[in-house]
Amino acid sequence: MNLIMFDMDGTLFRTETSFFPSVREFASRHAFPIPDEAFLRSFIGQSGSEWRAWLEQLQLGTPTQELASEFDLLEQEYVRTHGELYPGATDVLRALALEGWKLGVCSNAPGWYPETILTKAGVRELFSVIRVPARPDQTKTMMLCDVWNELHPERCAMVGDRADDMQAAYAGGYFAIGAVYGWAPEELDLADVRIHDIAEIPTALARHWSQESDVKSTSLPPHAAPAPVVSAAPVPVVSAAPAPEIPEVPAPQPSATQSPVAVPQVQEPVRAEPIVSVVLPEEAVAPVVDMPVSMPPVEATPPVQAPVKVVEPVPPVQPVAPPAQPSPEPPSTTPAVTAPAEPVARPPAPAPPSPRPQPVASRPAQPAPAPAERRSWNPFRRREDKSR
């Protein structure tokens, strides 16, 4: 549903056709000077409190409420007999109704004012919403928000000529159309668009919503491009080469005074230079010595020391004496071979496996940001905007 709300004075109705002659006749009745039109313009479109305050200042010897009622009756007569809409207003209202727009009025005037004007102009049946203050403190902003909360229109606009019209439209989330031909063109700073003739309203509405649809279509494509995936630098994968054949080295036999040394088997190949590690018991810790795989087999007699490469400097460790009472070993038929005085060459421990690259979770595709939209002062309107 599309809704358009109108102010009365200076927007649909030419106030000078009824208000000015009513004041002149009222002044002649009570014998006070007729105010000029520049002064009377300050009351147009305002609530009745300003007008009653001025009547009270006149000190005519009559209660203010009685004077206000008298003037209302006089003005009603002039509205019915002399009141006019702006030229072309009737045609514009009928055209908007044919296009499917729901028409409404939001005015600070008393209830009889819009009813009398629209009935005289023959367009009362086109308006389904008439809003005037139900209490003295009710503003146009409150009335526009109440209307939106009741109808929830898809598109809504407000046409007015004063600052309170534009403030109410802005606060309620309405498309604000400022009528420059009205009574206060200098108060239309908040207007989304300004018109110099009432006949420009259909064009302003069509242009605004066609541009809005274009912005939405360009800012929210049906298939948004996925965001680039930011991942860590690729970790090179080094395949483990097959372990070369290592010539068997005859292990030295422990002597009667020397504790046996256990030589475990190699578990994994090393990526660069395959090295075999020999784990010594905790009692005797020797410095770690690396030996290339390609060394020739070591002969038992005489012992040949292969070229070694020290991986990292290790402070010398004093050999620990063997346990006081070693467990008796069965006699061996093989002649005992004295271990070489040099440290036993041991292959290093297998290198730890290379860390596997962790999978990088790609960010989900983020749609392009939607165009900024005006947030309504109306709390119910804000919740409705978030749910869309």
Number of C-alpha atoms within 10 A of each C-alpha: 11 16 22 22 26 20 25 25 23 22 25 27 23 18 22 18 16 21 22 19 15 20 18 15 15 18 14 11 9 13 10 12 9 14 12 10 11 8 9 15 16 13 15 21 23 16 18 15 11 12 15 14 11 12 17 17 9 12 10 13 9 12 11 18 12 9 17 16 11 12 17 15 12 18 23 19 15 17 21 15 12 15 21 20 20 17 14 12 20 17 13 16 21 14 13 19 15 11 10 11 19 20 21 19 21 25 26 22 19 15 14 11 17 23 13 16 21 20 12 17 15 10 15 14 9 17 16 10 14 16 21 19 18 12 7 10 9 13 19 23 20 16 19 23 23 16 19 19 16 8 11 16 15 9 15 21 20 26 29 32 30 27 18 18 28 27 19 24 29 22 18 32 24 25 22 25 25 29 27 22 16 22 20 19 16 10 16 23 14 18 24 16 18 22 19 13 16 22 17 13 22 14 10 16 18 11 11 13 13 11 11 12 11 10 13 12 11 12 15 14 11 9 7 12 11 12 12 10 12 10 12 10 7 8 11 9 10 8 8 13 11 11 15 11 9 14 12 9 11 10 14 15 17 14 13 13 8 14 16 14 16 11 13 11 9 17 10 17 17 20 17 9 14 26 25 25 21 19 17 16 12 8 11 14 14 20 16 22 20 21 22 15 17 13 12 13 14 16 11 15 9 8 12 12 13 13 9 12 11 11 11 10 9 11 8 9 10 9 10 10 10 12 10 6 6 11 8 7 8 6 7 8 6 7 8 12 13 14 16 14 7 8 12 18 18 19 19 19 17 16 13 8 10 13 8 9 12 10 8 10 9 12 12 10 12 10 15 12 8 11 12 6 8 14 14 19 17 19 13 14 19 15 11 12 13 7 7 5
